[in-house]
Amino acid sequence: MVRRSAAERLLDIREAATDLRDIVADMSTDAFHALPHADRMAYRAVKNALTELGEAVKALPEDVRKRHLEVDWKGLAGLRDLLAHQYFSIDTRLLLPIITGELPGLLAAVESEVQRWPPSGAKSC
């Protein structure tokens, strides 16, 4: 298995969070809740991005998470588990507030960390 550095994991998080932000940017709440039936591919993209984000969060070093206590790292990791193992019972009413409410702070924390660690010299996860 190829080990990814903490910097690469941060970039994974940034990419997934940015994709999520872009997918829902112009979407109404009703349109988001209709995704599972109205646009299955977009819904799957949302779930996949959240799953990737949560997996990358799980692999971050503890010191990164401790520097950004404003981010619900544990909740994001737990969401990944829910999406991966209980995908059949996902409630979109729970996902949209995470995407719109949690991602801006997460992205700010990630950007702060990306500035700290040059990608070639970061620790592996």
C-alpha positions in Angstrom: 0.0 0.0 0.0 1.3 3.5 -0.9 1.5 5.7 2.1 0.3 9.3 1.6 1.9 12.2 3.4 -0.1 14.5 5.7 0.3 17.2 3.1 -1.2 14.9 0.4 -4.1 14.0 2.8 -4.7 17.8 3.3 -4.9 18.2 -0.4 -7.3 15.3 -0.7 -9.5 17.0 1.9 -9.3 20.3 0.1 -10.2 18.8 -3.2 -13.2 16.9 -1.8 -14.4 19.9 0.2 -14.1 22.1 -2.8 -16.0 19.7 -5.0 -18.8 19.5 -2.4 -18.9 23.3 -2.2 -19.1 23.6 -6.0 -21.8 20.9 -6.3 -24.2 22.6 -3.9 -23.2 26.2 -4.6 -26.3 27.1 -6.6 -28.6 24.3 -5.3 -31.7 25.0 -3.3 -32.3 23.0 -0.2 -35.2 21.3 -1.9 -33.1 20.4 -4.9 -30.4 19.0 -2.6 -32.9 16.8 -0.8 -34.3 15.6 -4.1 -30.8 14.5 -5.3 -31.2 10.8 -4.5 -34.1 10.5 -6.9 -33.6 13.5 -9.2 -29.9 13.3 -9.9 -28.4 10.0 -8.7 -25.0 10.8 -10.1 -24.7 14.1 -8.3 -25.9 12.4 -5.1 -23.3 9.7 -5.5 -20.6 12.3 -6.1 -21.6 14.1 -2.9 -21.5 10.8 -0.9 -18.1 9.9 -2.5 -16.6 13.2 -1.8 -17.7 13.1 1.8 -16.4 9.6 2.2 -13.0 10.6 0.7 -12.9 13.6 2.9 -13.6 11.5 6.0 -11.0 8.9 5.1 -8.4 11.6 4.7 -9.4 13.2 8.0 -8.9 9.9 9.7 -5.3 9.7 8.5 -4.2 13.1 9.6 -1.7 13.3 12.4 -3.1 14.2 15.8 -1.1 17.4 16.0 -2.9 18.8 13.0 -6.3 18.1 14.5 -5.2 19.6 17.8 -4.2 22.9 16.1 -7.7 23.3 14.8 -10.1 22.5 17.5 -12.9 24.4 15.8 -13.1 21.6 13.2 -15.2 18.5 14.2 -12.6 16.0 13.0 -14.2 13.1 14.9 -17.6 13.9 13.4 -16.2 14.0 9.8 -14.5 10.7 10.3 -17.7 9.2 11.8 -19.7 10.5 8.8 -17.3 8.6 6.5 -18.1 5.4 8.4 -21.8 6.1 8.2 -21.7 6.8 4.5 -19.6 3.7 3.9 -21.5 1.2 6.0 -25.0 2.6 6.4 -25.3 4.2 2.9 -28.9 2.9 2.6 -30.1 5.1 5.5 -28.5 8.4 4.7 -30.8 11.4 5.4 -30.0 14.3 3.1 -31.4 16.7 5.7 -28.3 15.8 7.8 -25.8 16.2 4.9 -26.5 19.7 3.7 -25.8 21.5 7.0 -22.5 19.7 7.2 -21.6 20.7 3.7 -22.7 24.3 4.1 -21.8 24.8 7.8 -18.7 22.7 8.5 -16.8 22.9 5.2 -15.8 26.6 5.3 -14.0 26.1 8.7 -12.5 22.8 7.5 -11.2 24.5 4.3 -9.7 27.4 6.4 -7.9 24.9 8.7 -6.6 22.9 5.7 -5.3 26.0 4.0 -3.5 27.0 7.2 -1.9 23.5 7.3 -1.0 23.5 3.6 1.0 26.7 4.2 2.9 25.0 7.1 3.9 21.8 5.3 5.6 21.7 1.9 4.2 18.6 0.2 7.6 17.0 -0.3 8.7 17.2 3.3 5.6 16.2 5.2 5.2 13.1 7.4 3.4 10.1 6.0 0.0 9.0 7.2 
